[in-house]
């Protein structure tokens, strides 16, 4: 402690001096943050929110403070198909389209796209609180977590440890156990590192998490994820943000046939016809972000994606006609003049 009664700490990577004797709750209040709306990690250990008013800040502490964004109730949807719901980890949903919350020009545009898409789930990255401007707008100001289910993800994590640490903080912030896990192998392709992904899935499942897992389009890897505790399989259609569409329909179909878990194509979809194609393969749903956010008209594309997912689902349920090598006339030939 210095002669002026302050101590040196780091908050979200920033060096700061604060008054000695502060509790973590006191510190949050001094930063303009509500203690009940943040999660705090102190020296790599998550501090239970119930103890923030008792734990005192010590000289040299390294703190991470992340946003509270919370879960949400499933919004009512009386449209088609009201009886064609899907379930993951005990929660039921009508919309089979999950959308991301990155790359939009503004929170307002993001919120409008979510509404247009009809999505009931949005993925959210767990990020540090802006301690320099705690009153800065946050996603929860625009997308109500009481109406839309927030699915915290580990976007940007390249090790199992980082992903696990991120989701522990997310659970402390919002009480989540349903989460999206992705552990990336390298930055160029953003392909998943399946060794780290499997290890992290097993650890998280043992800790009570219900991980929906981003993975390669490999039916063997999908089966192993199911065995170690995944609650949904999320194979890539193509590299994240590429918009290349589904590159291997055969393996996606094999994953669908080989697991009892929900299968959602995650990454690579670029337009509505590709979303429909994923659903026609029997997938439970589709997750996308860039395809909507980087469209020339994101709101219109969100509507298109909603229609594409619904059309693909209806076509799958209807069952397509068989393929033939030669023409087969639609009108009967008998009675021709």
N, C-alpha and C positions, 0 to 999 in steps of 0.2 A: 504494500500500500504506500502511496506517495504521501508527501507532507500535506497535500491539500485534501487528503481523505478520499482519494479516488483509486481505483484499480484498473488495470489494463485487461481488456478482453477482446475477442473477435466475434462479431455477429455477422453471419452470412458472408464471411470472408473479409469484412471490413474491420479495421482496428478502431477501437473506441475506448474512451475512459469513462467510467461510470462511478457513481457514489458507492463506497464500500457499504456492505450490509444489506443491499437490495435483494429482495427475493425475485425469482423469475417472474412472478405476477407483477411485482412493482416495476420491474424492467419493462415488461410489455406495456404497462400503463404509461410509463414515461415516453415510450416510443409511439404512443398514440394508438396502440393495438389493444383489442379486447382479449384478455387472457383465455376466455372461453371459446374464442374463434381462431386460435392458432395451436400448432403443435411445436414443441421445443425439443431439440436434441442437444444434450450437453455432453461434450467430450465423447461423441459417438454413441451415447446411450440415450434412448428416448425417455423423457421425463413424463410420467403420467400426469395428465392435466389436473387431476385431483390434488396433486402435491405441489403445484406451481407456487402456491402461497407460502409453502414451508421451505422449499429448497432455495438456499442463498447462493448468489453469484460469487465466485471466488476468483482471485487474481489469476490470470492466465487461462481462464475458461474459454473454450471454443464452442459457440452456440450456433445452431441452425434453427431458424424460425420459418415455418412454412404456413401457407394459407390454409384456413379451414374452409372447405367448400361443401361438405356434407353429402349425404345420399339424398334420396327423394322417393316420394310415392309415385307409383305408376299412374300416368295420366289416363283418364277414361277415354276410350275410343269406341264409339258405337258404329263406326263405318265397317266396310268390308275388310277382312272377314272376321267378324266378331267372335266366331267360334273356332278360328284357326290361330290360336295363340301358341307361343313357344315358351319353354321354361328353361331357366338356368339357375342352379343353386337355390331352388325353391322359389324363385321370383318369376312371375309370368308377364309376358309382354305381347302386344298385338303387332306393333311395327317390327319389321324384320330388317330395318335399315338403322345402323348405328353410324353417327357422324362424329368427326373430330372437331376440335376447337382451335386449330392453328391455321396460320397463313391468311386469315381474313383481314380485310382492310381496317375493320373496326369491330368492337364488341357488338355494336348495333347490327351490322351486316351479318355477323355470326348468328345472333339471336333470330334474325329474320329468316336465315337459311334453315336453321333448326326447325322453326315453325313450319316453313314450307315443305320440309322433308317429311314431316309427321313423325320424326324420330322420338323415341321415348328414352333413349340412352345417348349420352355424349361422353366421349373420352376426354379426360383432362390430365394435363401434365402437372405433376407436383413440383412446384417451384418456390424459391425463396420469397418471403415477404419483402417488399420494397421498404426497408426500414428508413430510408432517406425521405420517402414520401408515402407514409402509411395510408393516406387518404386518397391515393391514386385509384382510379376505377378498377374494379375486379370483375371477373367473369360472372360471379354470383349476382352482381348488380343488374345483369342483363338476361341471364338464363337461370330461372328460379329452380334451385335444387329440390324444392318441395314438389315441383311438377315434373321435372326431368331428372332421371337417375344419372348421377355422375359416376363414371367408371374411371378411377385413377389409373394411370398407366406409367410405365417406366421408360418412356421415350427418352432416348439419349444415353441409356445405360449400356456399358460395354463389358461389365463384369456381373457375375451373380451377386457379389457382395453389395455393389451399388444398387442393384435392383431391389434386393431384400431390404436394405436400409431405407430406400425411398418409400417402399410400401409400408414398412413399420411406422414411418412418420405419417403417411397418409391415413393409416388406421387410427393413430392417435389424434389426428386433426379432425377426422369426420366419422370415426367409428366404422369405417368400411371393412368388410371382409371380401366382398366381390370386387376383384381387381383385374386389370389387364397386365400381363407380364410379357415384356419383350427384353431379351438380352442380345444385343447386336454383336456381330463378329468383327466387322470393320466398317469404315465410314463410306467407302466407295459404293458398295452395293446395298449396305444396310441389311444384309442377310443375317438371320439369326444364328448365333453360336449355340448349336443344339446341346453340346456337352454342358455348357453353363446353364442353358435354359432348363434342361432336365434336372440338374442339381438344385437350381433355385426353386423350381416347381415343387420338388419333394420337400424342401425345407419349409416353404411357405404353407404347403398343405398341412404339414405337421403342426404348424403354429396356428392353425385354424383359418387361414386364408382360403378363399375359393378362387383360384387363378384361372382366368381365361387366357390361353397362351398362344402368342404369335409364334409360328413355326414354319419350317420348310414344307413344301408340298410332297411329303414322303409318308406313305401309309404306315411304315414301320415306326418312324419317329412319333407319329400320331398315337399309335397304340401304346408306346412307352410312356408318353405323356399321360394318357388315360390311366395307366397302371400306377403312376406315382402321385396322382391326385389332382390333375387338371379337371376343371368342370366344363370347359369348352375348348375345342380345337380351332385354331385360327390360322390356316395355311395361307401363305402369300399366293396371289395370282400372278404377280410379277413384282419386281423391286418396288419398294416404297416410293411413292411420288412419281413413278415412271409413266403411268397412264397407258401401259402397253397392253392391258387386258389380260385375260387368263391365258397363260402360255402353255399349260399342260392340263387339259380337261380330264385326261385319263387318270392321273394321280389324284386329282381333286375328287373324282367320282369314287375311286378306290378308298379314299379316306372316309367319305360319306358312308360307304357300304360297310366299312370295317370297324366303326365305332358306334357306341350307344350315346355318345355325347353330342351336343349341338356342334355343328361345323359352320363357321362363318368365314367367308373369303375376306382376308385382311390384306389390303395393299394391291395396287396395280390396276384397279378398275378405273377407266377413264371416261366412260360415257354410259348412258342408260342401257344400251343394248348389251354391254358387257355385264352390267348388274343383273339383267334378265338372264343372261347365259349362266351366271353362277347359280341362280335360283333354279333354273331348268335342270342343273346337275343334281339337284336334291339338297343343296345347302340350306341350312337353317336361316341364314341371313348374310348380309354383306356389311362390312365396315369400310368407310371411306372418309377422306378429308380433302386431299389435294384436288380430286376430280370436281368437287363443288367449289372449294375456296378459290381455285385458280381459273374457273370458267369465266368467260367474258361477262356473263350474267349469273352470278352464283345463286340467286334466288330462283330463277327459272330453271337452272340445272338441278337444284334441290328438288323441285317439283318433278322434273323428269326422272330423277333417280328413284323417287317414291313410286312413280308409275311403273318404272322398269322392274323394280323389285316385286311389286304386286303382280305385274303381268307374268314375270318368270315363275312366280309361285303358283299362279293359277294354271299356267301351262304344264308345270310339273304335276300338279294334282290331276289335271285333265288327262294326261298321258298322250304323248305325241303319236301320230300315225307311224306305221312302219315305213322304212325306206325301201324303195323298189329300184331295180336296175333299169326298168323301161317304163314308158308312159302307161297310164291307166285312165281311160276317159271318165270324166265326171258325169256325163250324160249317158244313158243306156243307148246301145246301138240298135236294139230291136225296134222295128216299126219305122226305120228311116224311110223317107220318101225317095 
